[in-house]
Amino acid sequence: MRTRKMEQGFTLVEIMILVTIITLLALITIPNLRHFRMTANDRLAQATLLRISTAAETYKTANNGNYPENESALTGATPPYLDTTYCTSSPVAGYTYDCSGMSTSGYTITATPVSVGSTGSAAKTVTTGGIFTP
């Protein structure tokens, strides 16, 4: 008697089940990845505002109580208080920075997401003395 050998390979049904499982996993994980990216951008924006604020407060201490009038006073000093220009450059990690509120008496710096809900959750502001508002 002859016996029939099993052919090796996957059936179409098995492949379709595998594709369905992979698709479901992707549908579950992709929104979470976007959320994690947005949260990381938010944290980086807060850290950047803190960095600019610290540089402005240090500048004040070294310049007889006067705050810098613009960001270039922080980046152009020797040694520089900031090594990166945030307010005049293109968006950094989904946020743009506005330093137009800087004067010798104080500062207001705002970080605004390029796309609310995608690159960041909301605008963030730091004012004189390092006071943050969400």
MARRO-435399 format. One record per atom (N, C-alpha, C): residue number from 1; residue in one letter; atom name; z, y, x. Coordinates in nm, 3 decimals, always signed. Example, Ala and Ser with C-alpha at 12.3 -4.5 7.8 and 13.67 -1.06 7.14 Angstrom:
2
R,nr,rest,atom,w,v,u
R,1,A,N,+0.780,-0.569,+1.319
R,1,A,CA,+0.780,-0.450,+1.230
R,1,A,C,+0.780,-0.330,+1.320
R,2,S,N,+0.708,-0.225,+1.285
R,2,S,CA,+0.714,-0.106,+1.367
R,2,S,C,+0.787,+0.003,+1.290
//
This chain:
134
R,nr,rest,atom,w,v,u
R,1,M,N,+0.000,-0.118,+0.081
R,1,M,CA,+0.000,+0.000,+0.000
R,1,M,C,+0.000,+0.124,+0.085
R,2,R,N,-0.077,+0.216,+0.040
R,2,R,CA,-0.082,+0.342,+0.111
R,2,R,C,+0.013,+0.443,+0.049
R,3,T,N,+0.085,+0.515,+0.133
R,3,T,CA,+0.173,+0.621,+0.082
R,3,T,C,+0.112,+0.755,+0.117
R,4,R,N,+0.137,+0.844,+0.031
R,4,R,CA,+0.081,+0.979,+0.051
R,4,R,C,+0.179,+1.063,+0.133
R,5,K,N,+0.130,+1.128,+0.236
R,5,K,CA,+0.214,+1.214,+0.318
R,5,K,C,+0.232,+1.349,+0.250
R,6,M,N,+0.351,+1.403,+0.263
R,6,M,CA,+0.379,+1.537,+0.210
R,6,M,C,+0.307,+1.639,+0.297
R,7,E,N,+0.237,+1.729,+0.233
R,7,E,CA,+0.174,+1.835,+0.307
R,7,E,C,+0.277,+1.943,+0.335
R,8,Q,N,+0.271,+1.999,+0.453
R,8,Q,CA,+0.367,+2.102,+0.489
R,8,Q,C,+0.314,+2.238,+0.449
R,9,G,N,+0.408,+2.330,+0.418
R,9,G,CA,+0.371,+2.465,+0.379
R,9,G,C,+0.451,+2.508,+0.258
R,10,F,N,+0.429,+2.632,+0.218
R,10,F,CA,+0.500,+2.687,+0.104
R,10,F,C,+0.406,+2.693,-0.015
R,11,T,N,+0.461,+2.676,-0.132
R,11,T,CA,+0.381,+2.689,-0.253
R,11,T,C,+0.374,+2.837,-0.292
R,12,L,N,+0.283,+2.869,-0.378
R,12,L,CA,+0.267,+3.007,-0.423
R,12,L,C,+0.394,+3.055,-0.493
R,13,V,N,+0.457,+2.970,-0.568
R,13,V,CA,+0.580,+3.006,-0.640
R,13,V,C,+0.691,+3.040,-0.541
R,14,E,N,+0.705,+2.963,-0.437
R,14,E,CA,+0.808,+2.990,-0.336
R,14,E,C,+0.784,+3.124,-0.267
R,15,I,N,+0.661,+3.155,-0.236
R,15,I,CA,+0.628,+3.282,-0.172
R,15,I,C,+0.656,+3.398,-0.267
R,16,M,N,+0.623,+3.383,-0.394
R,16,M,CA,+0.648,+3.490,-0.493
R,16,M,C,+0.798,+3.513,-0.511
R,17,I,N,+0.877,+3.408,-0.509
R,17,I,CA,+1.023,+3.423,-0.520
R,17,I,C,+1.076,+3.499,-0.399
R,18,L,N,+1.028,+3.466,-0.281
R,18,L,CA,+1.070,+3.535,-0.159
R,18,L,C,+1.033,+3.683,-0.163
R,19,V,N,+0.912,+3.715,-0.206
R,19,V,CA,+0.869,+3.853,-0.217
R,19,V,C,+0.956,+3.928,-0.318
R,20,T,N,+0.990,+3.866,-0.428
R,20,T,CA,+1.075,+3.927,-0.530
R,20,T,C,+1.214,+3.957,-0.474
R,21,I,N,+1.270,+3.865,-0.400
R,21,I,CA,+1.403,+3.886,-0.340
R,21,I,C,+1.400,+4.001,-0.240
R,22,I,N,+1.299,+4.005,-0.156
R,22,I,CA,+1.287,+4.113,-0.057
R,22,I,C,+1.270,+4.248,-0.128
R,23,T,N,+1.192,+4.252,-0.234
R,23,T,CA,+1.171,+4.376,-0.309
R,23,T,C,+1.302,+4.424,-0.371
R,24,L,N,+1.379,+4.333,-0.429
R,24,L,CA,+1.507,+4.371,-0.488
R,24,L,C,+1.604,+4.425,-0.383
R,25,L,N,+1.608,+4.363,-0.268
R,25,L,CA,+1.694,+4.412,-0.159
R,25,L,C,+1.651,+4.551,-0.114
R,26,A,N,+1.522,+4.574,-0.105
R,26,A,CA,+1.472,+4.705,-0.065
R,26,A,C,+1.508,+4.812,-0.169
R,27,L,N,+1.497,+4.777,-0.296
R,27,L,CA,+1.530,+4.872,-0.402
R,27,L,C,+1.678,+4.908,-0.401
R,28,I,N,+1.761,+4.818,-0.357
R,28,I,CA,+1.904,+4.845,-0.350
R,28,I,C,+1.939,+4.928,-0.227
R,29,T,N,+1.879,+4.898,-0.112
R,29,T,CA,+1.921,+4.963,+0.012
R,29,T,C,+1.857,+5.099,+0.039
R,30,I,N,+1.735,+5.123,-0.004
R,30,I,CA,+1.667,+5.249,+0.029
R,30,I,C,+1.741,+5.371,-0.026
R,31,P,N,+1.786,+5.374,-0.152
R,31,P,CA,+1.863,+5.491,-0.197
R,31,P,C,+1.991,+5.512,-0.116
R,32,N,N,+2.057,+5.404,-0.075
R,32,N,CA,+2.178,+5.418,+0.006
R,32,N,C,+2.145,+5.479,+0.142
R,33,L,N,+2.034,+5.441,+0.200
R,33,L,CA,+1.994,+5.497,+0.329
R,33,L,C,+1.967,+5.647,+0.318
R,34,R,N,+1.905,+5.689,+0.208
R,34,R,CA,+1.881,+5.832,+0.187
R,34,R,C,+2.012,+5.908,+0.174
R,35,H,N,+2.106,+5.848,+0.102
R,35,H,CA,+2.237,+5.911,+0.085
R,35,H,C,+2.308,+5.924,+0.220
R,36,F,N,+2.303,+5.821,+0.302
R,36,F,CA,+2.367,+5.826,+0.433
R,36,F,C,+2.302,+5.932,+0.522
R,37,R,N,+2.171,+5.944,+0.512
R,37,R,CA,+2.100,+6.046,+0.592
R,37,R,C,+2.140,+6.185,+0.548
R,38,M,N,+2.147,+6.208,+0.416
R,38,M,CA,+2.186,+6.338,+0.364
R,38,M,C,+2.330,+6.371,+0.406
R,39,T,N,+2.420,+6.273,+0.400
R,39,T,CA,+2.558,+6.294,+0.442
R,39,T,C,+2.565,+6.328,+0.591
R,40,A,N,+2.486,+6.260,+0.671
R,40,A,CA,+2.483,+6.290,+0.815
R,40,A,C,+2.432,+6.432,+0.840
R,41,N,N,+2.329,+6.475,+0.766
R,41,N,CA,+2.278,+6.611,+0.779
R,41,N,C,+2.385,+6.713,+0.740
R,42,D,N,+2.460,+6.685,+0.631
R,42,D,CA,+2.568,+6.774,+0.589
R,42,D,C,+2.674,+6.789,+0.698
R,43,R,N,+2.713,+6.678,+0.756
R,43,R,CA,+2.815,+6.682,+0.862
R,43,R,C,+2.765,+6.756,+0.986
R,44,L,N,+2.638,+6.736,+1.019
R,44,L,CA,+2.582,+6.806,+1.133
R,44,L,C,+2.575,+6.957,+1.107
R,45,A,N,+2.542,+6.996,+0.985
R,45,A,CA,+2.539,+7.138,+0.950
R,45,A,C,+2.679,+7.200,+0.963
R,46,Q,N,+2.780,+7.129,+0.917
R,46,Q,CA,+2.918,+7.179,+0.931
R,46,Q,C,+2.957,+7.191,+1.078
R,47,A,N,+2.921,+7.092,+1.157
R,47,A,CA,+2.953,+7.096,+1.300
R,47,A,C,+2.879,+7.210,+1.370
R,48,T,N,+2.756,+7.234,+1.330
R,48,T,CA,+2.679,+7.343,+1.390
R,48,T,C,+2.739,+7.478,+1.354
R,49,L,N,+2.778,+7.495,+1.227
R,49,L,CA,+2.843,+7.620,+1.187
R,49,L,C,+2.973,+7.640,+1.264
R,50,L,N,+3.047,+7.533,+1.283
R,50,L,CA,+3.171,+7.542,+1.361
R,50,L,C,+3.142,+7.583,+1.505
R,51,R,N,+3.036,+7.528,+1.559
R,51,R,CA,+2.998,+7.560,+1.697
R,51,R,C,+2.960,+7.707,+1.712
R,52,I,N,+2.882,+7.759,+1.616
R,52,I,CA,+2.842,+7.900,+1.620
R,52,I,C,+2.965,+7.989,+1.601
R,53,S,N,+3.052,+7.950,+1.509
R,53,S,CA,+3.174,+8.027,+1.483
R,53,S,C,+3.265,+8.030,+1.606
R,54,T,N,+3.281,+7.918,+1.670
R,54,T,CA,+3.364,+7.912,+1.791
R,54,T,C,+3.305,+8.000,+1.901
R,55,A,N,+3.173,+7.998,+1.914
R,55,A,CA,+3.108,+8.083,+2.014
R,55,A,C,+3.131,+8.231,+1.982
R,56,A,N,+3.124,+8.268,+1.853
R,56,A,CA,+3.144,+8.408,+1.814
R,56,A,C,+3.289,+8.450,+1.839
R,57,E,N,+3.383,+8.362,+1.809
R,57,E,CA,+3.525,+8.394,+1.833
R,57,E,C,+3.554,+8.405,+1.982
R,58,T,N,+3.494,+8.320,+2.062
R,58,T,CA,+3.512,+8.327,+2.207
R,58,T,C,+3.451,+8.456,+2.261
R,59,Y,N,+3.334,+8.492,+2.209
R,59,Y,CA,+3.268,+8.617,+2.248
R,59,Y,C,+3.360,+8.736,+2.218
R,60,K,N,+3.422,+8.736,+2.100
R,60,K,CA,+3.513,+8.844,+2.061
R,60,K,C,+3.628,+8.858,+2.160
R,61,T,N,+3.684,+8.744,+2.201
R,61,T,CA,+3.795,+8.746,+2.296
R,61,T,C,+3.754,+8.807,+2.429
R,62,A,N,+3.634,+8.779,+2.473
R,62,A,CA,+3.587,+8.827,+2.603
R,62,A,C,+3.528,+8.968,+2.598
R,63,N,N,+3.507,+9.025,+2.478
R,63,N,CA,+3.441,+9.154,+2.465
R,63,N,C,+3.524,+9.256,+2.387
R,64,N,N,+3.649,+9.267,+2.422
R,64,N,CA,+3.738,+9.370,+2.366
R,64,N,C,+3.745,+9.370,+2.214
R,65,G,N,+3.743,+9.254,+2.152
R,65,G,CA,+3.757,+9.245,+2.006
R,65,G,C,+3.631,+9.268,+1.927
R,66,N,N,+3.517,+9.281,+1.993
R,66,N,CA,+3.390,+9.299,+1.923
R,66,N,C,+3.317,+9.167,+1.910
R,67,Y,N,+3.270,+9.140,+1.789
R,67,Y,CA,+3.190,+9.020,+1.765
R,67,Y,C,+3.047,+9.045,+1.810
R,68,P,N,+2.969,+8.939,+1.833
R,68,P,CA,+2.828,+8.959,+1.871
R,68,P,C,+2.748,+9.014,+1.753
R,69,E,N,+2.651,+9.099,+1.785
R,69,E,CA,+2.567,+9.157,+1.680
R,69,E,C,+2.458,+9.063,+1.633
R,70,N,N,+2.423,+8.968,+1.716
R,70,N,CA,+2.319,+8.872,+1.679
R,70,N,C,+2.336,+8.745,+1.763
R,71,E,N,+2.258,+8.647,+1.731
R,71,E,CA,+2.269,+8.519,+1.801
R,71,E,C,+2.225,+8.531,+1.948
R,72,S,N,+2.133,+8.620,+1.976
R,72,S,CA,+2.086,+8.633,+2.114
R,72,S,C,+2.196,+8.682,+2.208
R,73,A,N,+2.297,+8.751,+2.155
R,73,A,CA,+2.412,+8.791,+2.237
R,73,A,C,+2.491,+8.668,+2.281
R,74,L,N,+2.488,+8.563,+2.200
R,74,L,CA,+2.558,+8.439,+2.234
R,74,L,C,+2.478,+8.351,+2.329
R,75,T,N,+2.347,+8.350,+2.311
R,75,T,CA,+2.262,+8.263,+2.394
R,75,T,C,+2.219,+8.331,+2.523
R,76,G,N,+2.219,+8.465,+2.525
R,76,G,CA,+2.171,+8.537,+2.642
R,76,G,C,+2.279,+8.575,+2.742
R,77,A,N,+2.404,+8.549,+2.708
R,77,A,CA,+2.514,+8.584,+2.800
R,77,A,C,+2.513,+8.491,+2.921
R,78,T,N,+2.582,+8.535,+3.027
R,78,T,CA,+2.593,+8.450,+3.145
R,78,T,C,+2.740,+8.425,+3.171
R,79,P,N,+2.787,+8.305,+3.159
R,79,P,CA,+2.723,+8.186,+3.103
R,79,P,C,+2.709,+8.200,+2.952
R,80,P,N,+2.616,+8.130,+2.893
R,80,P,CA,+2.593,+8.144,+2.749
R,80,P,C,+2.706,+8.082,+2.666
R,81,Y,N,+2.735,+8.147,+2.554
R,81,Y,CA,+2.833,+8.093,+2.460
R,81,Y,C,+2.771,+7.981,+2.378
R,82,L,N,+2.642,+7.991,+2.354
R,82,L,CA,+2.563,+7.887,+2.285
R,82,L,C,+2.443,+7.853,+2.373
R,83,D,N,+2.410,+7.726,+2.382
R,83,D,CA,+2.293,+7.688,+2.462
R,83,D,C,+2.170,+7.661,+2.377
R,84,T,N,+2.183,+7.673,+2.244
R,84,T,CA,+2.071,+7.648,+2.153
R,84,T,C,+2.063,+7.762,+2.053
R,85,T,N,+1.942,+7.805,+2.021
R,85,T,CA,+1.925,+7.905,+1.915
R,85,T,C,+1.903,+7.832,+1.784
R,86,Y,N,+1.996,+7.846,+1.695
R,86,Y,CA,+1.988,+7.777,+1.566
R,86,Y,C,+1.922,+7.865,+1.460
R,87,C,N,+1.948,+7.995,+1.466
R,87,C,CA,+1.904,+8.084,+1.359
R,87,C,C,+1.760,+8.128,+1.371
R,88,T,N,+1.702,+8.120,+1.487
R,88,T,CA,+1.563,+8.166,+1.504
R,88,T,C,+1.467,+8.048,+1.520
R,89,S,N,+1.520,+7.928,+1.516
R,89,S,CA,+1.433,+7.812,+1.536
R,89,S,C,+1.400,+7.747,+1.402
R,90,S,N,+1.316,+7.648,+1.406
R,90,S,CA,+1.279,+7.574,+1.286
R,90,S,C,+1.400,+7.493,+1.237
R,91,P,N,+1.393,+7.435,+1.118
R,91,P,CA,+1.507,+7.362,+1.063
R,91,P,C,+1.561,+7.256,+1.160
R,92,V,N,+1.693,+7.245,+1.160
R,92,V,CA,+1.762,+7.146,+1.242
R,92,V,C,+1.825,+7.044,+1.149
R,93,A,N,+1.778,+6.920,+1.156
R,93,A,CA,+1.830,+6.809,+1.074
R,93,A,C,+1.837,+6.847,+0.926
R,94,G,N,+1.730,+6.906,+0.875
R,94,G,CA,+1.721,+6.933,+0.732
R,94,G,C,+1.786,+7.063,+0.686
R,95,Y,N,+1.837,+7.143,+0.777
R,95,Y,CA,+1.902,+7.270,+0.741
R,95,Y,C,+1.839,+7.385,+0.819
R,96,T,N,+1.834,+7.503,+0.754
R,96,T,CA,+1.797,+7.626,+0.823
R,96,T,C,+1.922,+7.713,+0.831
R,97,Y,N,+1.932,+7.792,+0.937
R,97,Y,CA,+2.051,+7.872,+0.961
R,97,Y,C,+2.015,+8.020,+0.957
R,98,D,N,+2.102,+8.099,+0.892
R,98,D,CA,+2.080,+8.242,+0.879
R,98,D,C,+2.197,+8.316,+0.943
R,99,C,N,+2.168,+8.389,+1.050
R,99,C,CA,+2.270,+8.465,+1.122
R,99,C,C,+2.256,+8.614,+1.099
R,100,S,N,+2.188,+8.655,+0.992
R,100,S,CA,+2.165,+8.798,+0.968
R,100,S,C,+2.295,+8.871,+0.932
R,101,G,N,+2.401,+8.799,+0.903
R,101,G,CA,+2.528,+8.863,+0.868
R,101,G,C,+2.618,+8.888,+0.986
R,102,M,N,+2.563,+8.892,+1.107
R,102,M,CA,+2.644,+8.916,+1.226
R,102,M,C,+2.650,+9.065,+1.257
R,103,S,N,+2.771,+9.113,+1.289
R,103,S,CA,+2.790,+9.252,+1.332
R,103,S,C,+2.911,+9.257,+1.425
R,104,T,N,+2.936,+9.370,+1.485
R,104,T,CA,+3.048,+9.381,+1.578
R,104,T,C,+3.184,+9.368,+1.509
R,105,S,N,+3.186,+9.384,+1.376
R,105,S,CA,+3.313,+9.372,+1.304
R,105,S,C,+3.336,+9.234,+1.242
R,106,G,N,+3.236,+9.147,+1.243
R,106,G,CA,+3.252,+9.013,+1.187
R,106,G,C,+3.119,+8.941,+1.172
R,107,Y,N,+3.123,+8.828,+1.105
R,107,Y,CA,+3.001,+8.750,+1.089
R,107,Y,C,+3.006,+8.666,+0.962
R,108,T,N,+2.890,+8.638,+0.909
R,108,T,CA,+2.870,+8.542,+0.801
R,108,T,C,+2.744,+8.465,+0.837
R,109,I,N,+2.760,+8.335,+0.853
R,109,I,CA,+2.648,+8.249,+0.891
R,109,I,C,+2.632,+8.143,+0.784
R,110,T,N,+2.509,+8.123,+0.738
R,110,T,CA,+2.483,+8.030,+0.630
R,110,T,C,+2.387,+7.921,+0.675
R,111,A,N,+2.418,+7.799,+0.635
R,111,A,CA,+2.328,+7.684,+0.657
R,111,A,C,+2.278,+7.641,+0.519
R,112,T,N,+2.147,+7.641,+0.502
R,112,T,CA,+2.086,+7.607,+0.374
R,112,T,C,+1.996,+7.485,+0.391
R,113,P,N,+2.013,+7.383,+0.304
R,113,P,CA,+1.926,+7.266,+0.316
R,113,P,C,+1.781,+7.301,+0.283
R,114,V,N,+1.689,+7.240,+0.353
R,114,V,CA,+1.547,+7.261,+0.326
R,114,V,C,+1.513,+7.214,+0.185
R,115,S,N,+1.571,+7.102,+0.145
R,115,S,CA,+1.550,+7.047,+0.012
R,115,S,C,+1.683,+6.994,-0.041
R,116,V,N,+1.742,+7.067,-0.136
R,116,V,CA,+1.872,+7.028,-0.192
R,116,V,C,+1.859,+6.891,-0.259
R,117,G,N,+1.950,+6.802,-0.226
R,117,G,CA,+1.948,+6.668,-0.283
R,117,G,C,+1.869,+6.569,-0.201
R,118,S,N,+1.795,+6.618,-0.101
R,118,S,CA,+1.717,+6.530,-0.016
R,118,S,C,+1.759,+6.543,+0.130
R,119,T,N,+1.753,+6.665,+0.184
R,119,T,CA,+1.793,+6.685,+0.323
R,119,T,C,+1.937,+6.732,+0.335
R,120,G,N,+1.995,+6.779,+0.227
R,120,G,CA,+2.134,+6.824,+0.227
R,120,G,C,+2.184,+6.845,+0.087
R,121,S,N,+2.317,+6.851,+0.072
R,121,S,CA,+2.374,+6.859,-0.063
R,121,S,C,+2.385,+7.002,-0.115
R,122,A,N,+2.423,+7.097,-0.029
R,122,A,CA,+2.441,+7.235,-0.074
R,122,A,C,+2.448,+7.326,+0.047
R,123,A,N,+2.434,+7.456,+0.022
R,123,A,CA,+2.446,+7.555,+0.128
R,123,A,C,+2.591,+7.563,+0.174
R,124,K,N,+2.610,+7.589,+0.302
R,124,K,CA,+2.743,+7.600,+0.361
R,124,K,C,+2.749,+7.733,+0.437
R,125,T,N,+2.868,+7.794,+0.435
R,125,T,CA,+2.884,+7.924,+0.499
R,125,T,C,+3.012,+7.926,+0.581
R,126,V,N,+3.007,+7.994,+0.694
R,126,V,CA,+3.125,+8.021,+0.774
R,126,V,C,+3.133,+8.172,+0.794
R,127,T,N,+3.254,+8.227,+0.776
R,127,T,CA,+3.273,+8.370,+0.792
R,127,T,C,+3.374,+8.398,+0.902
R,128,T,N,+3.396,+8.525,+0.929
R,128,T,CA,+3.485,+8.570,+1.035
R,128,T,C,+3.617,+8.493,+1.031
R,129,G,N,+3.657,+8.445,+1.147
R,129,G,CA,+3.781,+8.368,+1.157
R,129,G,C,+3.760,+8.219,+1.139
R,130,G,N,+3.635,+8.176,+1.122
R,130,G,CA,+3.606,+8.034,+1.107
R,130,G,C,+3.638,+7.979,+0.969
R,131,I,N,+3.625,+8.062,+0.866
R,131,I,CA,+3.656,+8.020,+0.729
R,131,I,C,+3.529,+7.961,+0.667
R,132,F,N,+3.539,+7.834,+0.626
R,132,F,CA,+3.426,+7.762,+0.569
R,132,F,C,+3.429,+7.769,+0.416
R,133,T,N,+3.310,+7.780,+0.357
R,133,T,CA,+3.294,+7.762,+0.213
R,133,T,C,+3.181,+7.661,+0.193
R,134,P,N,+3.201,+7.571,+0.100
R,134,P,CA,+3.099,+7.466,+0.082
R,134,P,C,+2.972,+7.526,+0.036
//
